[in-house]
Amino acid sequence: MKYILGAIFALVVLSGTAPLAFSDSYLTTIEEKQIKMTIPSDNTLPWAFVEGTAYNMVDGNPVIIQIYKDEKPVHFAQVTVKNDGTYQYQFRVRDVTDNKITNIFEGDYTVKIFKTITLDSDYLNDIIKQKSLGNEDLKTDVIVHAV
């Protein structure tokens, strides 16, 4: 009976410390990328899309896409990442119903793309390298300062 209680006690103690052992090696963060989108007033295409590839993506987390015009939110979406790491979000920018044309999007927009990624030393080294080369398009200040 002592051995059974001892084994149960050991399992309880080890199960409580296992998550702590792995927590230091599994860090995640939100990566943000901003791009500009321009829809001309003479646009004749009904659709636009945002696409890309997510590297080091945390499994099961979607890519979040936010579209702003003059810093005001106009459209939000979340997109599933495919097994190969790619994603695509297609949205209507022009509608034609009963011969009536409605431009849903027109002008200049800022598109923000958010991804939940796993941090590793290669990824962090690449960010530091890009920053040192003057790539100011990277929205990674929090990550770089956390290193």
C-alpha positions as CSV (number, residue, x, y, z in Angstrom):
1,M,0.0,0.0,0.0
2,K,2.9,2.4,0.8
3,Y,4.3,1.8,-2.7
4,I,0.9,2.6,-4.4
5,L,0.5,5.8,-2.3
6,G,4.2,6.7,-3.1
7,A,3.6,6.2,-6.8
8,I,0.5,8.3,-6.8
9,F,2.2,11.1,-4.9
10,A,5.1,11.0,-7.4
11,L,2.8,11.3,-10.3
12,V,0.9,14.2,-8.8
13,V,4.2,16.0,-8.1
14,L,5.6,15.3,-11.5
15,S,2.4,16.3,-13.3
16,G,2.4,19.7,-11.5
17,T,6.0,20.4,-12.6
18,A,5.9,19.2,-16.2
19,P,4.1,22.4,-17.5
20,L,6.7,24.6,-15.8
21,A,9.6,22.7,-17.5
22,F,8.1,23.2,-20.9
23,S,6.9,26.8,-20.5
24,D,10.4,28.3,-21.0
25,S,10.9,26.6,-24.3
26,Y,7.5,27.4,-25.8
27,L,7.0,31.1,-26.1
28,T,4.3,32.7,-28.3
29,T,3.6,36.2,-29.3
30,I,1.3,38.2,-31.7
31,E,3.1,39.3,-34.9
32,E,1.6,42.4,-36.6
33,K,2.2,43.4,-40.2
34,Q,0.8,46.5,-41.9
35,I,0.3,46.9,-45.6
36,K,-1.4,49.6,-47.7
37,M,-4.3,48.9,-49.9
38,T,-5.6,51.2,-52.6
39,I,-8.9,50.6,-54.4
40,P,-9.3,53.1,-57.3
41,S,-12.6,54.9,-57.9
42,D,-12.7,53.4,-61.5
43,N,-12.3,49.8,-60.2
44,T,-14.3,47.3,-62.2
45,L,-13.3,44.1,-60.2
46,P,-15.8,42.8,-57.6
47,W,-13.3,41.2,-55.3
48,A,-10.0,41.9,-53.5
49,F,-8.0,39.6,-51.3
50,V,-5.3,39.5,-48.6
51,E,-3.0,36.5,-48.8
52,G,0.3,35.4,-47.3
53,T,2.3,32.7,-45.6
54,A,2.5,32.3,-41.8
55,Y,5.8,31.0,-40.5
56,N,6.1,29.5,-37.0
57,M,2.3,29.7,-36.6
58,V,0.8,28.3,-33.5
59,D,-1.5,25.4,-34.6
60,G,-5.2,26.1,-34.4
61,N,-4.9,29.9,-34.3
62,P,-6.4,32.0,-37.1
63,V,-4.9,35.0,-38.9
64,I,-6.7,38.1,-38.0
65,I,-7.2,40.8,-40.7
66,Q,-8.3,44.3,-39.8
67,I,-8.9,47.0,-42.5
68,Y,-8.9,50.7,-41.6
69,K,-9.7,53.9,-43.5
70,D,-8.4,57.1,-42.0
71,E,-7.6,55.1,-38.8
72,K,-11.2,54.1,-38.4
73,P,-12.1,50.3,-38.5
74,V,-14.2,49.3,-41.6
75,H,-13.8,45.5,-41.8
76,F,-12.5,42.7,-39.7
77,A,-12.0,39.0,-40.5
78,Q,-10.3,35.9,-39.2
79,V,-8.9,33.3,-41.6
80,T,-7.9,29.7,-41.1
81,V,-4.3,28.9,-41.9
82,K,-3.9,25.9,-44.3
83,N,-1.6,23.0,-43.6
84,D,1.1,24.5,-45.8
85,G,1.1,27.7,-43.8
86,T,-0.7,29.8,-46.4
87,Y,-3.9,31.9,-45.9
88,Q,-6.2,33.9,-48.1
89,Y,-9.1,36.2,-47.4
90,Q,-11.3,37.3,-50.2
91,F,-13.8,40.1,-49.8
92,R,-16.2,42.1,-52.0
93,V,-15.1,45.6,-52.9
94,R,-17.8,46.3,-55.5
95,D,-21.4,45.1,-55.7
96,V,-23.7,45.1,-58.8
97,T,-27.3,44.4,-58.0
98,D,-30.1,45.2,-60.4
99,N,-27.7,47.2,-62.5
100,K,-26.9,49.4,-59.5
101,I,-23.2,49.7,-58.8
102,T,-22.0,50.1,-55.2
103,N,-18.3,50.6,-54.4
104,I,-18.0,49.1,-51.0
105,F,-14.3,50.0,-50.8
106,E,-12.8,53.0,-52.5
107,G,-9.6,54.9,-51.7
108,D,-6.6,54.2,-49.4
109,Y,-6.7,51.8,-46.6
110,T,-4.4,50.3,-44.0
111,V,-4.6,46.5,-43.6
112,K,-3.3,45.0,-40.3
113,I,-2.5,41.3,-40.3
114,F,-2.1,39.6,-36.9
115,K,-0.6,36.1,-36.4
116,T,0.0,34.1,-33.3
117,I,3.5,32.7,-33.7
118,T,6.0,30.6,-31.8
119,L,9.2,32.3,-30.9
120,D,12.5,30.6,-31.4
121,S,16.1,31.8,-31.5
122,D,16.3,31.7,-35.3
123,Y,13.1,33.9,-35.6
124,L,14.4,36.4,-33.0
125,N,17.8,36.6,-34.7
126,D,16.1,37.3,-38.0
127,I,14.1,40.1,-36.5
128,I,17.2,41.7,-34.9
129,K,19.0,41.3,-38.3
130,Q,16.2,43.0,-40.2
131,K,16.0,45.8,-37.6
132,S,19.8,46.4,-37.8
133,L,19.5,46.6,-41.6
134,G,17.0,49.4,-41.2
135,N,13.8,47.6,-42.0
136,E,11.4,49.8,-40.1
137,D,8.3,48.1,-41.6
138,L,8.6,45.4,-39.0
139,K,6.2,45.9,-36.1
140,T,8.3,44.0,-33.6
141,D,9.4,46.5,-31.0
142,V,7.9,44.4,-28.2
143,I,9.6,41.3,-29.3
144,V,13.0,42.9,-29.8
145,H,12.8,44.6,-26.3
146,A,11.8,41.3,-24.7
147,V,15.1,39.7,-25.9
